[in-house]
Amino acid sequence: MKQYRLASLLLSMVLLVGILSPAAHAAQAPEITAGAALLMDAANDELLYEKNAYDRMYPASLTKVLTALLVLEEVEAGRLSLDQVITASTTFTAGLTANGSTQDIKPGEQMSLRDLLYCLLVASANESANILAETVDGTVPAFVERMNRRALELGCAHTHFANPHGLHDDDHYTTAHDIYLIARAAMEHDTFRQIVATRSYEIPATNMHKARLFYSTNALLVTWYYRESYIYDKAIGIKTGTTDEGGYCLLSAAQDGEDYLISVVLNAPILEKEGGGSDRRQFTESRDLFKWGFSNFVRRQIVDTATPLAQVNVTLSKTDHVLVRPATQLERTLPRELKVEEIQQEVTLDAETVEAPVAAGQVLGKLVLTHDGKELGSVDLVAVSAAERSELLYRLDQIGSFFQHGGVKLVFGLLILALAVLILRRAVLRPRSRYGSRYSGRRRNYTGRRRR
């Protein structure tokens, strides 16, 4: 296969973010002190920043995002309803701790499934996770099995859950990237998006409680639990999480017009400020990542379908070649400072020469785009126009091919050899005069003179 390189050189100076190829050309990324972090263009599923995004971490209450996703999938399938009333069992408290987040739901208390989801995602009530798990699968262990199956289906290759709420278990782990995969799937559900963007919610009175008002634990949405303000006006969710082993975690989403980002920050510290107060880095670093992402990245078209990039020779046609172009346009989320001309294009043709007929749009190669050694995407290369086959050239080629066939050559060789043997044999066995052929002719034609 022939390769054509059709791009300019990369920048001579590249800013060293040290994390990711596209980000390496953007303005300096914010300093991240968390154990792991990830920023994704969720609208297009493209990575903008990562730190230890594939390292095993403890997710704490971020676990509840998958719990909610499984419940909403049952609602979507018609097997559950948001308005149905759920009676809390006497077994739902198994595995819960006294100091965990709660809304004090009691055995026998009746609440709608919708209200339980608000308790789960806004107030982060651990007991609601177990109640919902039993509602879906009858028992918590059965629901946990469903969680792990669904995680694998979503592509979470480094995740294993041991419970539906996220209280610590050594066998309960995930990665920042896997959490993103779960969150992206959950955010496709309108009900989920509505709940995780809620700043406060009031549950009406139940058979065991008066009405309860609670606020989101996500300080990007509302500063109810903290003295410091971390409010970010573009934030639309999603979920906090905290355990001693997992540290302070935040899974969050933000939207600016059509731009939609998801951030994951795991095991972040709390830093003491000079002059008093504290800096909860799960919120600060998530907000900083969003600001950096929206300010420094833009969606760009890096391949168009109008420009031919190479040509392929054609045989058996009056047209001696066809041009090839990208089959589809290609867009990527790139640093604003990166020029399209700095992206390297590599054209690989399936063959230098093809036989007619060639159809317009026929795939004849591939275009791969890279920057700073990282692949940005690839697209098929297709024929710009058709090349019809010439029947005369085709027939002549068939005749030529026939005689070039090894078997045909062998037969003709044997025939020639047989003919040569026959000629030689006839020459050797032909009868001759005893005087030889040279004189015999003369003798037959000599009349001589009569002797007197």
Phi and psi in degrees as a GROMACS rama.xvg file:
@    title "Ramachandran Plot"
@    xaxis  label "Phi"
@    yaxis  label "Psi"
@TYPE xy
-98.6506  138.3  LYS-2
-117.448  135.047  GLN-3
-117.855  126.951  TYR-4
-104.091  117.961  ARG-5
-119.359  33.1479  LEU-6
-127.7  163.769  ALA-7
-79.7451  171.511  SER-8
-69.1434  153.631  LEU-9
-68.3093  166.466  LEU-10
-57.0838  142.996  LEU-11
-72.6763  -28.7264  SER-12
-122.777  123.017  MET-13
-119.889  128.744  VAL-14
-64.4046  135.244  LEU-15
-95.4515  90.1034  LEU-16
-77.9661  -29.7193  VAL-17
78.4256  15.6499  GLY-18
-123.89  -56.046  ILE-19
-143.632  145.133  LEU-20
-56.7963  -56.1425  SER-21
-59.4688  -40.1961  PRO-22
-68.3549  -22.4798  ALA-23
-66.1902  -14.4834  ALA-24
-107.73  -0.219752  HIS-25
-93.3423  174.915  ALA-26
-60.1855  158.772  ALA-27
-53.4871  128.925  GLN-28
-70.1432  156.095  ALA-29
-66.187  155.022  PRO-30
-73.5278  127.415  GLU-31
-113.082  119.346  ILE-32
-97.7531  -11.6859  THR-33
-63.7507  157.36  ALA-34
-65.0296  -32.8915  GLY-35
-149.727  148.297  ALA-36
-154.121  155.812  ALA-37
-153.519  138.655  LEU-38
-130.21  124.627  LEU-39
-123.394  141.279  MET-40
-77.5612  94.8158  ASP-41
-71.5194  -26.0447  ALA-42
-65.1499  -28.6349  ALA-43
-123.696  5.02655  ASN-44
56.1137  49.18  ASP-45
-123.348  137.517  GLU-46
-79.8658  130.586  LEU-47
-108.898  -32.8233  LEU-48
-156.696  144.786  TYR-49
-152.896  145.57  GLU-50
-137.229  114.396  LYS-51
53.0769  35.0689  ASN-52
-68.5658  -14.1114  ALA-53
-114.101  12.0272  TYR-54
-84.4765  146.131  ASP-55
-69.4383  129.096  ARG-56
-137.74  164.835  MET-57
-95.759  125.692  TYR-58
-86.5854  -12.275  PRO-59
52.7373  -136.227  ALA-60
-75.2982  -2.42982  SER-61
-61.0722  -20.0293  LEU-62
-52.5045  -34.7119  THR-63
-65.2694  -16.8156  LYS-64
-64.7716  -43.6987  VAL-65
-68.3437  -38.0246  LEU-66
-57.1803  -47.7834  THR-67
-64.4845  -39.4403  ALA-68
-59.2213  -44.022  LEU-69
-65.982  -37.5413  LEU-70
-64.919  -45.677  VAL-71
-67.9042  -29.4785  LEU-72
-67.4405  -34.1597  GLU-73
-69.3769  -36.6924  GLU-74
-64.4506  -45.1547  VAL-75
-62.4229  -33.96  GLU-76
-77.6426  -8.34905  ALA-77
87.8098  5.18826  GLY-78
-87.5649  -16.779  ARG-79
-134.389  163.639  LEU-80
-132.57  141.891  SER-81
-61.5618  -27.729  LEU-82
-91.912  -6.81762  ASP-83
-68.8547  145.588  GLN-84
-90.0284  129.736  VAL-85
-108.948  132.237  ILE-86
-99.5039  119.906  THR-87
-63.9155  132.383  ALA-88
-77.1183  178.677  SER-89
-90.3759  -1.38787  THR-90
-109.894  -2.93689  THR-91
-69.4937  -15.279  PHE-92
-80.3589  -6.42437  THR-93
-60.9693  129.313  ALA-94
86.5631  -4.44774  GLY-95
-87.5545  154.674  LEU-96
-110.482  156.796  THR-97
-69.3457  -28.1493  ALA-98
-98.8279  11.3878  ASN-99
-79.7737  164.247  GLY-100
-66.6046  140.256  SER-101
-154.586  160.768  THR-102
-120.434  20.0887  GLN-103
56.4533  40.5991  ASP-104
-73.2637  135.938  ILE-105
-110.367  154.4  LYS-106
-55.9562  133.279  PRO-107
88.7618  -7.75643  GLY-108
-73.1422  141.559  GLU-109
-110.359  126.606  GLN-110
-142.907  154.912  MET-111
-73.4015  155.791  SER-112
-61.3806  -36.4823  LEU-113
-59.3999  -46.88  ARG-114
-64.3609  -35.4771  ASP-115
-64.4415  -36.9277  LEU-116
-66.6478  -37.7501  LEU-117
-65.547  -40.1231  TYR-118
-60.7661  -39.5922  CYS-119
-67.0458  -48.1302  LEU-120
-97.3129  -29.5434  LEU-121
-93.1228  -49.022  VAL-122
-92.0305  -11.638  ALA-123
60.9392  39.3534  SER-124
-71.6289  120.913  ALA-125
-66.4114  -37.1943  ASN-126
-65.4691  -29.8046  GLU-127
-65.9494  -30.2761  SER-128
-63.8778  -45.5249  ALA-129
-66.9595  -39.289  ASN-130
-63.8372  -43.3066  ILE-131
-67.1261  -37.3048  LEU-132
-61.829  -44.8047  ALA-133
-66.527  -31.8766  GLU-134
-65.9479  -38.3013  THR-135
-78.2563  -47.7522  VAL-136
-123.065  4.95988  ASP-137
89.7038  -40.7563  GLY-138
-137.9  156.609  THR-139
-64.6824  -45.262  VAL-140
-57.3544  -40.1725  PRO-141
-63.7806  -38.6593  ALA-142
-67.6496  -37.8628  PHE-143
-63.6792  -37.542  VAL-144
-60.8304  -41.2203  GLU-145
-62.779  -40.8773  ARG-146
-57.2913  -46.248  MET-147
-69.768  -35.6479  ASN-148
-64.0244  -45.5901  ARG-149
-67.7036  -36.1533  ARG-150
-60.3847  -43.2128  ALA-151
-63.0019  -40.4346  LEU-152
-61.5288  -32.3481  GLU-153
-81.1215  -3.52145  LEU-154
94.2585  13.0298  GLY-155
-80.9986  90.88  CYS-156
-83.2904  -11.695  ALA-157
-126.461  40.4159  HIS-158
-129.722  140.798  THR-159
-148.061  128.454  HIS-160
-107.075  145.289  PHE-161
-115.789  -9.94206  ALA-162
-159.121  168.025  ASN-163
-92.0455  0.865119  PRO-164
-115.029  -27.4196  HIS-165
101.795  2.39636  GLY-166
-58.0069  147.628  LEU-167
-63.4297  138.391  HIS-168
-151.108  133.064  ASP-169
-58.8057  -24.6316  ASP-170
-96.2269  17.7523  ASP-171
-118.241  99.8007  HIS-172
-148.541  167.098  TYR-173
-163.381  -166.317  THR-174
-132.977  164.079  THR-175
-60.0965  -39.5971  ALA-176
-68.0036  -40.2763  HIS-177
-65.7465  -38.481  ASP-178
-60.3521  -40.8408  ILE-179
-59.628  -43.696  TYR-180
-59.6444  -41.6414  LEU-181
-66.3282  -45.3549  ILE-182
-63.3983  -41.375  ALA-183
-61.8545  -40.1312  ARG-184
-67.2957  -41.2261  ALA-185
-66.4792  -36.9293  ALA-186
-71.0828  -6.82864  MET-187
-76.6232  -11.6563  GLU-188
-96.347  123.745  HIS-189
-58.8704  -40.365  ASP-190
-63.1624  -41.3946  THR-191
-62.3311  -46.9523  PHE-192
-60.1616  -39.793  ARG-193
-64.5969  -43.6061  GLN-194
-67.4284  -47.857  ILE-195
-72.2529  -14.3073  VAL-196
-91.2248  -0.281733  ALA-197
-75.3687  132.5  THR-198
-87.9916  -35.8789  ARG-199
-149.814  155.859  SER-200
-150.308  142.676  TYR-201
-117.774  123.524  GLU-202
-88.6026  128.519  ILE-203
-64.4109  164.069  PRO-204
-57.7524  143.605  ALA-205
-115.252  -174.21  THR-206
-69.6017  -8.94975  ASN-207
-131.618  -2.74241  MET-208
-143.912  152.169  HIS-209
-73.7821  174.528  LYS-210
-58.4994  142.239  ALA-211
-122.178  129.892  ARG-212
-110.818  129.936  LEU-213
-139.798  164.25  PHE-214
-117.581  156.696  TYR-215
-64.2827  143.65  SER-216
-82.6815  -3.74449  THR-217
-86.9499  107.039  ASN-218
-72.2267  -9.9575  ALA-219
-70.6725  -22.2521  LEU-220
-97.2827  -43.3476  LEU-221
-152.336  135.238  VAL-222
-99.6708  85.0307  THR-223
-106.146  -36.8181  TRP-224
-96.5521  -4.739  TYR-225
-129.771  149.761  TYR-226
-72.6315  -38.8686  ARG-227
-79.149  153.605  GLU-228
-101.736  126.569  SER-229
-118.622  14.0479  TYR-230
-54.0192  135.147  ILE-231
-130.062  118.567  TYR-232
-67.2601  -16.5718  ASP-233
-95.2893  -2.1894  LYS-234
-70.0799  138.944  ALA-235
-129.273  20.7066  ILE-236
138.979  -175.477  GLY-237
-134.74  -58.3837  ILE-238
-157.754  140.45  LYS-239
-97.3002  166.8  THR-240
-161.109  140.253  GLY-241
-149.828  127.426  THR-242
-143.422  163.686  THR-243
-61.0458  -40.7395  ASP-244
-78.8112  -35.1647  GLU-245
-89.1393  -13.015  GLY-246
72.2676  -160.498  GLY-247
-95.374  123.293  TYR-248
-124.907  149.248  CYS-249
-146.443  124.253  LEU-250
-104.748  119.844  LEU-251
-139.029  159.296  SER-252
-134.297  150.074  ALA-253
-145.352  151.101  ALA-254
-136.597  136.96  GLN-255
-136.147  96.8167  ASP-256
65.2085  -124.278  GLY-257
-87.1793  -9.70475  GLU-258
-79.2629  129.034  ASP-259
-137.295  115.046  TYR-260
-117.093  147.84  LEU-261
-123.762  133.393  ILE-262
-119.646  143.042  SER-263
-127.154  124.958  VAL-264
-127.349  120.923  VAL-265
-121.476  142.075  LEU-266
55.33  53.8419  ASN-267
-89.7918  152.036  ALA-268
-91.1476  173.006  PRO-269
-111.615  121.946  ILE-270
-105.005  139.235  LEU-271
-81.1613  133.763  GLU-272
-86.7968  149.838  LYS-273
-66.2418  131.948  GLU-274
87.4546  6.02529  GLY-275
106.206  160.597  GLY-276
88.2514  173.994  GLY-277
-136.943  158.918  SER-278
-118.762  106.633  ASP-279
-82.6079  104.555  ARG-280
-71.3302  -18.361  ARG-281
-63.1721  -33.8505  GLN-282
-83.8602  -45.9378  PHE-283
-59.8779  -46.3707  THR-284
-72.6425  -32.3789  GLU-285
-65.5367  -45.5105  SER-286
-62.5035  -42.302  ARG-287
-63.7234  -39.9672  ASP-288
-63.1089  -42.4179  LEU-289
-61.8386  -47.5263  PHE-290
-60.3065  -43.2779  LYS-291
-64.2848  -43.0024  TRP-292
-64.6479  -47.5068  GLY-293
-66.5912  -33.0605  PHE-294
-80.4475  -28.9242  SER-295
-113.331  -1.61469  ASN-296
-125.964  149.726  PHE-297
-147.034  149.847  VAL-298
-82.1238  127.277  ARG-299
-133.663  149.028  ARG-300
-86.0506  123.119  GLN-301
-111.002  -7.24081  ILE-302
-141.165  132.533  VAL-303
-115.603  166.004  ASP-304
-96.5568  -0.285403  THR-305
-89.9847  -23.3696  ALA-306
-97.0061  116.508  THR-307
-66.0752  143.503  PRO-308
-114.612  -17.2345  LEU-309
-166.472  177.75  ALA-310
-133.723  153.509  GLN-311
-122.281  128.748  VAL-312
-68.3538  145.864  ASN-313
-126.166  132.706  VAL-314
-106.756  164.604  THR-315
64.5424  28.4245  LEU-316
-145.723  153.791  SER-317
-70.7982  -18.829  LYS-318
-90.2322  121.271  THR-319
-86.0966  -10.6632  ASP-320
-161.129  162.609  HIS-321
-128.828  147.643  VAL-322
-85.6635  153.357  LEU-323
-121.541  146.725  VAL-324
-137.873  163.078  ARG-325
-62.1157  138.392  PRO-326
-69.7961  -33.2968  ALA-327
-140.464  161.258  THR-328
-71.8875  157.744  GLN-329
-134.78  126.924  LEU-330
-117.828  147.708  GLU-331
-143.859  152.744  ARG-332
-87.5593  115.988  THR-333
-130.323  159.382  LEU-334
-57.7343  140.767  PRO-335
-59.5078  -33.2903  ARG-336
-75.7256  -16.472  GLU-337
-77.1149  126.705  LEU-338
-89.7418  143.552  LYS-339
-59.37  -32.1506  VAL-340
-64.7255  -18.3442  GLU-341
-85.0978  -4.64101  GLU-342
-84.7284  131.763  ILE-343
-86.5508  132.579  GLN-344
-111.116  133.479  GLN-345
-124.77  117.013  GLU-346
-98.8272  126.402  VAL-347
-121.362  118.422  THR-348
-91.6789  144.256  LEU-349
-64.3762  -33.4367  ASP-350
-159.801  152.156  ALA-351
-71.9839  -31.117  GLU-352
-135.036  136.928  THR-353
-128.438  157.55  VAL-354
-88.8564  143.216  GLU-355
-70.3634  153.247  ALA-356
-83.7247  149.448  PRO-357
-118.735  125.612  VAL-358
-88.9573  145.638  ALA-359
-61.0568  130.14  ALA-360
90.8384  -1.61577  GLY-361
-69.1924  134.465  GLN-362
-72.0419  124.608  VAL-363
-126.58  1.47535  LEU-364
176.621  -164.254  GLY-365
-146.168  146.487  LYS-366
-113.715  127.171  LEU-367
-117.295  131.905  VAL-368
-112.253  132.976  LEU-369
-136.201  157.266  THR-370
-146.621  130.113  HIS-371
56.2412  34.9143  ASP-372
83.0278  -0.0494416  GLY-373
-109.754  135.97  LYS-374
-75.2639  130.579  GLU-375
-97.5065  -18.5213  LEU-376
156.45  171.35  GLY-377
-144.91  157.476  SER-378
-150.691  147.096  VAL-379
-67.8236  148.959  ASP-380
-104.573  132.632  LEU-381
-127  158.6  VAL-382
-66.9674  133.782  ALA-383
-69.7758  -39.0029  VAL-384
-137.54  169.942  SER-385
-87.7471  155.022  ALA-386
-129.013  108.443  ALA-387
-77.2158  153.463  GLU-388
-84.0765  135.354  ARG-389
-84.978  121.443  SER-390
-65.538  -36.087  GLU-391
-64.2634  -49.4159  LEU-392
-63.7816  -33.5874  LEU-393
-66.3686  -44.8528  TYR-394
-65.3819  -43.3701  ARG-395
-60.9186  -39.1084  LEU-396
-65.9844  -37.4641  ASP-397
-63.886  -42.1084  GLN-398
-63.9819  -46.6097  ILE-399
-60.0756  -41.4593  GLY-400
-64.8178  -36.3516  SER-401
-60.5264  -46.2043  PHE-402
-76.2868  -16.4024  PHE-403
-87.0742  -7.52871  GLN-404
-65.8324  136.823  HIS-405
-57.4543  -40.1916  GLY-406
-66.3871  -40.7955  GLY-407
-64.7858  -43.409  VAL-408
-59.0269  -38.868  LYS-409
-65.5542  -43.9107  LEU-410
-62.7712  -46.7978  VAL-411
-62.8607  -38.0011  PHE-412
-62.2589  -41.8518  GLY-413
-66.8212  -38.6912  LEU-414
-63.9441  -43.92  LEU-415
-62.6316  -40.8866  ILE-416
-63.9572  -42.6433  LEU-417
-63.8558  -41.0075  ALA-418
-63.4768  -41.6736  LEU-419
-63.1298  -41.323  ALA-420
-63.614  -39.8253  VAL-421
-65.3551  -44.894  LEU-422
-62.768  -43.0574  ILE-423
-63.8199  -39.4623  LEU-424
-64.285  -43.9289  ARG-425
-65.0658  -37.9635  ARG-426
-65.8957  -37.4551  ALA-427
-74.6264  -37.7163  VAL-428
-92.3329  0.527279  LEU-429
-67.3863  132.711  ARG-430
-70.6249  147.234  PRO-431
-131.587  154.741  ARG-432
-69.4922  154.96  SER-433
-71.5183  -17.787  ARG-434
-89.8512  -3.32634  TYR-435
91.1605  158.207  GLY-436
-68.5637  -26.8705  SER-437
-69.1853  -37.9395  ARG-438
-99.682  -21.4969  TYR-439
-64.2707  -35.4332  SER-440
-66.5053  -43.225  GLY-441
-63.8631  -35.7282  ARG-442
-68.5125  -38.4536  ARG-443
-69.6159  -28.7466  ARG-444
-94.1351  -3.38069  ASN-445
-87.4986  124.906  TYR-446
-99.3694  -33.7895  THR-447
67.5108  178.235  GLY-448
-106.025  147.39  ARG-449
-74.6482  138.39  ARG-450
-79.6687  132.891  ARG-451
